[in-house]
């Protein structure tokens, strides 16, 4: 680390670029999980509601790591946030992201390249906000 000092304005500008993450334990659907962000917690509540109303069969939090065996340096694996089993038994993975850094982009690109048959959907801030607004009763 260099000994450079940032001004308070520089710090505020930097902090404003990346959302604060609040990791926490939560019990949802009778299962206790350690979620890495509040958005993941909110999305898990939403998935549990879909499960209870028989819109999906099952959801799991971080159940499978995908390895990029051909890669020798850099990002060599990817752990999606959620695996959802649809009513027709098809599987969709979901990644909840409020902030896309270079590492996250690389993981998603490598997933597309090395696992082209795996369905992966990105859930962004706007979608979480929409879920919060539409299903506010879940989060009280």
C-alpha positions in Angstrom: 0.0 0.0 0.0 1.2 3.4 -0.8 1.1 6.1 1.8 -1.2 8.3 -0.2 -3.9 10.1 1.7 -7.4 10.7 0.2 -9.4 13.8 0.9 -12.8 13.4 2.4 -14.4 14.3 -1.0 -12.4 11.6 -2.7 -13.4 9.0 -0.1 -17.1 10.0 -0.5 -16.9 9.7 -4.3 -15.2 6.3 -4.0 -17.7 4.9 -1.4 -20.6 6.1 -3.6 -19.5 3.9 -6.5 -19.8 0.6 -4.7 -22.8 -0.3 -2.5 -22.3 -1.3 1.1 -22.7 -5.0 1.7 -24.3 -6.3 4.8 -23.6 -10.0 5.2 -25.9 -11.8 7.6 -27.5 -15.0 8.8 -31.2 -15.5 7.9 -33.6 -18.4 8.2 -35.9 -18.6 5.2 -38.1 -21.6 4.5 -36.9 -23.3 7.6 -33.2 -23.3 6.4 -30.5 -21.1 7.9 -28.1 -19.5 5.4 -25.3 -17.0 5.6 -26.1 -14.4 2.9 -23.5 -12.1 1.6 -25.8 -9.1 1.1 -29.3 -7.8 2.0 -30.2 -8.1 -1.7 -29.5 -11.8 -1.5 -31.7 -12.1 1.6 -34.5 -10.2 -0.2 -34.2 -12.4 -3.3 -34.3 -15.5 -1.1 -37.6 -14.4 0.5 -39.0 -13.8 -3.0 -37.9 -17.2 -4.1 -39.5 -18.8 -1.0 -42.7 -17.0 -1.8 -42.6 -18.4 -5.3 -42.0 -21.9 -3.8 -44.9 -21.6 -1.3 -47.3 -20.5 -4.1 -46.0 -23.4 -6.3 -44.5 -21.2 -9.0 -41.2 -22.9 -8.6 -40.3 -26.4 -7.2 -37.2 -25.5 -5.1 -34.5 -22.9 -4.6 -31.0 -23.4 -3.1 -28.4 -20.9 -2.0 -24.8 -21.3 -3.4 -25.2 -25.1 -4.0 -22.6 -25.6 -6.8 -19.3 -24.3 -7.8 -18.4 -24.3 -11.5 -14.7 -24.8 -12.3 -12.9 -23.4 -15.3 -10.3 -26.3 -15.6 -8.7 -24.8 -18.7 -7.8 -21.5 -16.9 -4.5 -21.5 -15.1 -4.5 -17.9 -13.8 -7.1 -15.4 -12.6 -10.7 -16.4 -12.1 -10.8 -20.2 -12.0 -14.2 -20.9 -10.5 -17.7 -19.4 -10.1 -20.3 -19.9 -7.4 -23.7 -18.6 -8.5 -25.9 -17.2 -5.7 -29.0 -19.3 -6.3 -30.1 -22.5 -8.1 -33.8 -22.6 -8.9 -35.6 -25.8 -10.0 -38.6 -24.8 -12.1 -41.9 -26.8 -12.1 -40.8 -28.6 -15.3 -37.5 -29.7 -13.5 -35.4 -27.3 -15.5 -32.6 -25.5 -13.6 -31.8 -21.8 -13.7 -29.0 -20.2 -11.7 -29.3 -16.6 -10.5 -26.6 -14.1 -9.7 -27.6 -11.1 -7.5 -25.4 -8.2 -8.3 -25.6 -4.6 -7.3 -22.2 -3.8 -8.6 -20.3 -5.4 -11.6 -16.6 -5.2 -11.1 -14.0 -6.6 -13.6 -13.8 -9.9 -11.7 -17.6 -10.5 -11.8 -17.7 -9.7 -15.5 -14.9 -12.2 -16.1 -16.8 -14.9 -14.2 -20.0 -14.4 -16.2 -18.0 -14.4 -19.5 -16.3 -17.7 -18.6 -19.6 -19.3 -17.6 -21.0 -18.5 -21.0 -17.9 -19.8 -22.7 -17.3 -23.0 -20.7 -20.8 -23.9 -19.6 -23.0 -22.7 -22.6 -25.9 -25.0 -21.7 -26.3 -23.7 -18.1 -29.0 -21.1 -17.8 -27.8 -18.1 -15.8 -29.7 -14.9 -15.1 -28.3 -11.7 -13.6 -30.5 -10.0 -11.0 -29.6 -6.4 -10.8 -30.4 -3.5 -8.5 -33.4 -2.4 -10.5 -35.0 -5.8 -10.3 -34.4 -6.1 -6.5 -36.0 -2.7 -6.1 -39.0 -3.8 -8.2 -39.4 -7.0 -6.1 -39.2 -4.9 -2.9 -41.9 -2.5 -4.2 -44.2 -5.2 -5.6 -43.9 -7.6 -2.7 -43.2 -5.2 0.2 -45.2 -7.4 2.6 -42.3 -9.9 2.4 -39.8 -7.5 3.9 -41.7 -6.2 7.0 
